[in-house]
């Protein structure tokens, strides 16, 4: 049997081993988003942070991570993705030690900020290196499917690991767990992972760095605070400021000779890249917005402890490992990727539909809904990531990866703001005016208020609040389902190909492509 001399080289055992090494930092970066869930009571007891400091201990990591993704993706294209990966691993490990032994809230906040910087170097670097190592389209699709599954599983695993470590050790252990993985990465990456970068990157545009951060940070902060506190003038103003700087950033990329994010990514065949980024954002919007409710449902409606809720929340992650390989196999067998992505959106919408059927004592319905939604989102995410990276030039893999990940951050924040606001509006409308003011705001407030009421009054308030919250979850889930079904319709047209081929081998039709603004 003759081999095609023009076929891309297939990955060997070395590349698959290198992928396993790359999954270590990815897992830890995703875990650090949720690793403080159970550690914060001990941190508060030891460091005595103010309310504002406690919020920053939680949020500074995600804010710095989101704000620097595009900068670090572009930097990796210029100086080398492996070099940036090793730098990020060193910074992440050092900051983990400082965070573990922090003796003040200010020190812990600073360490978490450095962890965010390290995370911003690690995430786009790992994805870009996968793109550079796996040249065969089918193997790349499989690798990216694994990458996507580990990313989502890490977020769920972080909260559980936090609970276990805090149960048996002191709170600093949730940071020290990062060290062994980073040491392994620093030792093996130079041996297994080849360096890759843009051979002609041009100069690094320093002005784009503050512009990108001024666009991302106010947008993410304003959207997340809107989800938590409701619509307020300062949050609306923050979003507006972010949009203004986003417009300035886009103008800069279009006019400067050496942009941080090349406009060529979105031109011609790159319009499919824009469609993939936009659809990935929509998927994150619906999924993260719905997750905002399911985590509260487990604790405040069903009355699970934090550790119990985290352990139950792991169950929906189990089928994730099968979703991406099945989707990849379908595409490799000739099913049009547009149909696979559309089906993923429909499956995720079905998960939202199950959430809309839940009552105030429907543990298995909620877990099933979350599991179905997770499977659909992994199908969507893995296929759109492979599509975007397969369409983008390999020399721009860092920039392309950072755009995908920044879009996910935006989508998650928008989902919590939009669906959270809908759910909260339904909740407040269902709570009687005679209830305590704190109970009329949130379910958590109702649970706290019930502790100060006599038995029957407390039971009545909790029953009313739990029913109101569940009704709000129904409204948010149905809204998410509508958004996902609309995305399925768009995906079926925007990603349509002239003829189906192997995973990653696409030929978008002229009538089936879409610009980012068209999604």
C-alpha positions in Angstrom: 0.0 0.0 0.0 1.5 3.3 -1.1 1.4 6.4 1.1 0.6 9.8 -0.1 3.9 11.8 -0.1 1.9 15.0 0.2 -0.1 13.9 3.2 0.8 15.7 6.5 3.1 13.8 8.9 1.3 11.7 11.5 2.0 12.2 15.2 4.1 9.5 16.9 4.2 8.3 20.5 6.4 11.3 21.3 3.7 13.8 20.3 1.0 12.0 22.2 3.3 11.9 25.3 3.9 15.6 24.8 0.2 16.2 24.8 -0.1 14.4 28.2 2.5 16.8 29.5 0.7 19.8 28.1 -2.5 18.7 29.8 -0.9 19.2 33.2 -0.8 23.0 33.1 -4.2 23.2 31.4 -5.8 21.1 34.2 -4.2 23.2 36.9 -5.1 26.6 35.3 -8.8 25.5 34.9 -8.8 24.1 38.5 -7.5 27.4 39.9 -10.8 29.1 38.8 -12.7 27.1 41.5 -10.0 25.9 43.9 -10.8 28.5 46.5 -14.5 27.6 47.0 -13.9 25.7 50.2 -10.6 27.3 51.3 -12.0 30.8 51.8 -13.4 30.2 55.4 -10.0 29.2 56.6 -8.3 32.0 54.7 -10.7 34.5 56.2 -10.0 33.1 59.7 -6.2 33.3 59.2 -5.7 36.5 57.2 -8.8 38.5 58.3 -9.5 40.1 54.9 -12.0 42.9 54.5 -15.1 42.2 52.3 -13.5 44.0 49.4 -10.2 42.1 49.8 -12.1 38.7 50.0 -13.8 39.5 46.6 -10.4 40.4 45.1 -8.9 37.1 46.4 -11.6 35.3 44.4 -11.7 37.5 41.3 -8.2 38.8 40.6 -7.1 35.5 39.1 -9.9 35.3 36.5 -9.7 39.1 35.7 -5.9 39.1 35.0 -6.2 35.8 33.1 -9.0 37.2 30.8 -7.2 40.5 30.4 -3.9 39.1 29.2 -4.9 36.2 27.0 -4.7 38.1 23.7 -1.4 39.7 24.7 0.2 36.4 25.7 -1.1 34.6 22.7 0.4 37.1 20.4 3.6 37.2 22.4 3.9 33.4 22.1 3.7 33.7 18.3 6.7 36.0 18.4 9.1 34.6 21.0 8.1 31.0 20.8 5.2 29.1 22.4 7.3 26.6 24.3 9.5 29.4 25.7 6.4 31.3 26.9 5.0 28.0 28.3 8.1 27.5 30.4 8.1 31.1 31.6 4.5 30.8 32.5 5.0 27.5 34.4 7.9 29.1 36.4 5.8 32.1 37.3 2.8 29.9 38.1 4.9 27.6 40.4 6.6 30.5 42.2 3.3 32.3 42.7 1.7 29.1 44.1 4.4 29.0 46.8 3.9 32.6 47.7 0.1 32.2 47.8 0.4 29.0 50.0 2.4 30.8 52.6 0.9 34.3 52.3 0.7 36.0 55.7 -1.6 38.9 54.6 -4.6 39.4 52.3 -2.5 41.8 50.2 0.2 39.2 49.6 -2.4 36.6 48.6 -4.1 39.0 46.2 -0.8 39.8 44.6 0.1 36.1 44.3 -3.3 35.4 42.8 -2.6 38.2 40.2 0.7 36.6 39.3 -1.1 33.2 39.0 -3.4 34.9 36.5 -0.4 36.1 34.5 1.0 32.6 34.5 -2.4 31.2 33.5 -2.7 33.6 30.6 0.6 32.3 29.2 -0.2 28.7 29.7 -3.7 28.4 28.2 -3.0 29.8 24.6 0.5 28.2 24.6 -0.9 24.7 25.2 -3.6 25.0 22.5 -1.1 26.6 20.0 1.4 23.9 20.6 -1.2 21.2 20.0 -1.9 22.9 16.7 1.8 22.9 15.8 2.5 19.3 16.9 -0.4 17.6 15.2 -0.4 18.1 11.5 -2.7 15.3 10.5 -6.3 16.7 10.6 -7.8 13.6 12.2 -5.2 13.3 15.0 -5.4 17.0 15.7 -9.2 16.7 16.1 -8.7 13.9 18.6 -6.0 15.9 20.5 -8.2 19.0 20.7 -11.2 16.9 21.9 -9.0 15.6 24.7 -7.9 19.2 25.4 -11.5 20.5 25.6 -12.6 17.7 27.9 -9.7 18.3 30.4 -10.4 22.0 30.4 -14.1 21.5 31.4 -13.3 18.7 33.8 -10.7 20.7 35.6 -13.2 23.4 36.6 -15.4 20.8 38.3 -12.4 19.0 39.9 -11.0 22.1 41.4 -13.8 22.6 43.8 -13.7 19.0 44.9 -10.0 18.9 45.4 -10.3 22.1 47.4 -12.8 20.5 49.8 -10.6 17.4 50.2 -7.4 19.3 50.8 -8.9 21.7 53.3 -10.5 18.8 55.1 -7.1 17.2 55.9 -4.5 20.0 55.5 -4.3 23.8 55.8 -5.7 26.1 53.2 -2.3 26.7 51.5 -2.3 23.1 50.3 -4.7 24.1 47.5 -1.9 26.1 45.9 1.0 23.7 46.6 -0.7 21.0 44.7 0.4 22.9 41.6 4.1 22.4 42.2 4.6 18.7 41.2 2.9 19.2 37.9 4.9 22.4 37.1 8.1 20.6 37.9 7.2 17.7 35.6 6.4 20.2 32.9 9.6 22.1 33.2 11.7 18.9 33.1 9.9 17.2 30.2 8.7 20.0 27.9 12.2 20.8 26.6 12.7 17.1 25.7 9.3 16.4 24.2 7.8 19.6 22.9 9.3 21.3 19.8 9.6 25.0 19.7 7.2 26.8 17.3 6.7 30.5 16.5 5.8 32.8 13.6 8.9 33.0 11.4 8.0 36.6 10.4 6.0 38.1 13.2 6.8 41.8 12.9 7.3 44.1 15.9 5.2 43.7 19.0 2.6 46.5 19.2 2.9 47.7 22.8 -0.1 50.1 22.5 -2.4 47.1 21.8 -1.6 45.7 25.3 -3.3 48.4 27.4 -6.1 48.8 24.8 -6.9 45.0 25.0 -6.9 45.1 28.8 -9.0 48.2 28.9 -11.5 46.5 26.6 -11.6 43.1 28.4 -11.4 44.0 32.1 -14.3 46.5 32.3 -16.5 44.3 30.2 -15.9 41.1 32.2 -16.2 43.0 35.6 -19.4 44.8 34.6 -21.1 41.7 33.3 -20.1 39.5 36.3 -21.2 42.1 38.8 -24.5 42.6 37.0 -25.1 38.9 37.5 -24.3 39.0 41.2 -25.8 42.4 42.2 -28.3 43.3 39.4 -28.3 46.1 36.9 -26.6 49.2 38.4 -25.3 52.4 36.9 -21.6 51.7 37.6 -21.8 48.3 36.0 -23.5 49.6 32.9 -20.9 52.3 32.7 -18.1 49.7 33.1 -19.5 47.7 30.2 -19.9 50.9 28.1 -16.2 51.8 28.8 -15.1 48.3 27.8 -17.0 48.6 24.5 -15.4 51.9 23.7 -11.9 50.5 24.2 -12.9 47.4 22.3 -13.7 49.6 19.3 -10.4 51.4 19.7 -8.6 48.1 19.9 -10.2 46.8 16.7 -9.4 50.1 15.0 -5.8 49.7 16.1 -5.6 46.2 14.7 -7.0 47.3 11.3 -4.6 50.3 10.9 -1.3 49.4 12.5 1.4 47.7 10.4 2.1 45.0 12.9 -1.2 44.2 14.8 -1.4 42.0 17.9 -4.4 40.2 16.3 -4.1 40.0 12.5 -7.3 41.0 10.7 -6.3 38.4 8.1 -7.7 35.8 10.6 -11.2 37.0 9.7 -10.8 37.5 6.0 -11.5 35.2 3.1 -11.5 31.6 4.4 -10.8 33.1 7.8 -14.5 34.1 8.0 -15.1 30.6 9.1 -12.7 31.3 12.0 -14.8 34.3 13.0 -17.9 32.2 12.9 -16.3 29.5 15.1 -15.1 32.1 17.7 -18.6 33.7 17.8 -20.4 30.4 18.1 -18.1 29.2 20.8 -18.9 32.4 22.7 -22.6 31.7 22.4 -22.1 28.2 23.7 -20.2 29.5 26.8 -23.0 32.0 27.3 -25.7 29.4 27.6 -23.7 26.8 29.5 -22.1 29.1 32.1 -25.3 31.0 32.6 -27.2 27.7 33.4 -24.4 26.4 35.6 -24.8 29.6 37.7 -28.2 28.2 38.8 -27.4 24.5 39.1 -24.6 25.0 41.7 -26.9 27.1 43.8 -29.7 24.6 43.4 -27.6 21.8 44.8 -26.7 23.8 47.9 -29.6 26.1 48.7 -32.6 24.2 47.3 -31.6 20.7 48.1 -29.6 21.7 51.2 -26.4 19.8 50.3 -23.2 20.9 52.1 -20.6 22.5 50.0 -18.5 19.3 49.7 -21.6 17.2 48.9 -22.6 19.6 46.2 -19.2 19.6 44.7 -19.1 15.8 44.7 -22.5 15.5 43.1 -21.5 18.1 40.5 -18.7 15.8 39.3 -21.2 13.3 38.0 -22.2 15.4 34.9 -18.5 15.5 34.0 -18.3 11.7 33.6 -19.9 11.4 30.1 -17.7 14.3 28.8 -14.9 11.9 28.0 -17.1 10.2 25.4 -18.7 13.2 23.7 -15.7 14.7 21.9 -14.4 11.4 20.5 -17.8 10.5 19.1 -18.1 13.9 17.4 -14.7 13.5 15.9 -15.5 10.0 14.7 -18.6 11.3 13.0 -16.8 14.0 11.1 -14.0 11.6 10.0 -16.7 9.3 8.7 -18.0 12.0 6.4 -20.7 13.7 8.4 -20.6 17.5 7.7 -19.1 19.3 10.7 -21.8 21.9 10.4 -24.4 19.2 11.3 -22.3 17.8 14.1 -21.9 21.3 15.7 -25.6 22.0 15.2 -26.4 18.6 16.8 -24.2 19.6 19.8 -26.1 22.8 20.2 -29.4 20.9 20.1 -28.1 18.4 22.7 -27.1 21.2 25.0 -30.5 22.8 24.5 -32.0 19.5 25.5 -30.0 19.7 28.7 -31.5 23.1 29.4 -35.0 21.6 28.7 -34.4 19.0 31.4 -33.5 21.8 33.9 -36.8 23.5 33.1 -38.6 20.3 34.3 -36.9 20.2 37.7 -38.9 20.7 40.9 -37.6 21.6 44.3 -36.5 18.0 44.9 -35.2 16.9 41.6 -31.6 16.0 42.1 -31.3 13.4 39.3 -33.2 15.6 36.8 -30.8 18.5 37.4 -27.8 16.2 37.2 -29.1 14.7 34.0 -29.7 18.1 32.6 -26.2 19.3 33.5 -24.7 16.1 32.0 -26.6 16.4 28.8 -25.7 20.1 28.5 -22.0 19.3 29.2 -21.9 16.7 26.5 -23.4 19.0 24.0 -21.0 21.8 24.9 -18.0 19.6 24.6 -19.1 18.5 21.2 -19.5 22.1 20.2 -16.3 23.3 21.8 -14.0 20.6 20.5 -15.3 20.9 16.9 -15.3 24.7 16.8 -11.8 24.8 18.3 -10.5 22.3 15.8 -12.2 24.2 13.0 -10.8 27.6 14.1 -7.2 26.3 14.6 -7.4 24.3 11.3 -8.5 27.4 9.4 -6.0 29.8 11.0 -2.4 29.8 9.7 -0.1 27.7 12.0 2.1 30.8 12.5 -0.8 32.6 14.1 -1.9 29.7 16.3 -1.2 31.6 19.5 -3.3 34.6 18.5 -6.1 32.3 17.3 -6.1 30.3 20.5 -6.2 33.4 22.7 -9.2 34.8 20.7 -11.1 31.5 21.3 -10.3 31.6 25.0 -11.1 35.3 25.4 -14.4 34.7 23.6 -15.2 31.9 26.2 -14.5 34.4 29.0 -16.8 36.9 27.5 -19.5 34.3 26.9 -19.3 33.0 30.4 -19.6 36.5 31.9 -22.5 37.4 29.5 -24.3 34.2 30.3 -24.2 34.8 34.0 -25.3 38.4 33.5 -28.1 37.7 31.1 -29.5 34.4 32.4 -28.7 35.4 36.0 -30.7 38.7 35.6 -33.7 36.8 34.1 -33.7 34.2 36.9 -33.3 36.9 39.6 -36.1 38.9 38.1 -38.5 35.9 38.3 -37.3 35.1 41.8 -37.9 38.6 43.1 -41.3 38.8 41.5 -42.4 35.5 43.2 -41.2 36.5 46.7 -44.0 38.3 48.7 -43.4 41.8 49.8 -43.8 40.8 53.4 -40.6 38.7 53.3 -37.4 40.2 54.8 -35.6 42.5 52.5 -32.6 40.1 52.4 -34.8 37.2 51.4 -36.3 39.3 48.5 -32.9 39.7 46.9 -31.5 36.2 46.7 -32.1 32.6 47.7 -29.0 32.7 49.9 -30.4 35.8 51.6 -33.6 33.8 52.3 -31.7 30.9 53.8 -29.8 33.4 56.1 -33.1 35.2 57.1 -34.8 31.9 57.9 -32.2 31.3 60.7 -33.6 34.3 62.6 -37.3 33.2 62.3 -39.4 30.8 64.3 -39.9 27.3 63.0 -43.1 27.5 60.9 -42.3 31.0 59.6 -38.8 29.8 58.6 -40.2 26.7 56.8 -42.7 28.9 54.9 -40.0 31.4 53.8 -37.7 28.6 52.7 -40.4 26.8 50.8 -41.5 30.0 49.0 -37.9 31.0 48.2 -36.9 27.6 46.9 -40.0 27.5 44.6 -39.2 31.0 43.4 -35.6 30.2 42.7 -36.6 27.0 40.8 -39.1 29.1 38.7 -36.2 31.5 38.0 -34.0 28.6 37.0 -36.8 27.4 34.6 -36.9 30.8 32.9 -33.1 31.0 32.6 -32.9 27.4 31.3 -35.6 28.0 28.7 -33.9 31.2 27.6 -30.6 29.3 27.3 -32.4 26.6 25.2 -33.7 29.2 22.8 -30.2 30.7 22.4 -28.7 27.3 21.8 -31.3 26.3 19.2 -30.8 29.6 17.4 -27.0 28.9 17.4 -27.7 25.5 16.0 -29.5 27.1 13.1 -26.7 29.5 12.5 -24.1 26.8 12.7 -25.9 24.6 10.2 -25.6 27.4 7.6 -22.4 29.3 8.6 -20.2 26.2 8.8 -21.7 24.3 5.9 -19.0 22.8 3.6 -19.0 22.0 -0.1 -18.3 18.4 0.7 -17.7 16.6 3.9 -14.2 15.3 4.6 -12.0 14.2 7.4 -12.0 16.2 10.6 -10.2 19.5 10.0 -10.4 19.3 6.2 -13.1 21.8 5.3 -14.0 23.8 2.3 -16.5 26.5 3.3 -19.0 27.4 0.6 -19.3 31.0 -0.4 -22.9 31.1 0.7 -22.2 29.3 4.0 -19.6 31.5 5.6 -20.3 34.2 8.1 -18.4 37.1 9.5 -18.2 37.4 13.3 -20.8 40.2 13.2 -23.1 37.9 11.4 -23.4 35.3 14.1 
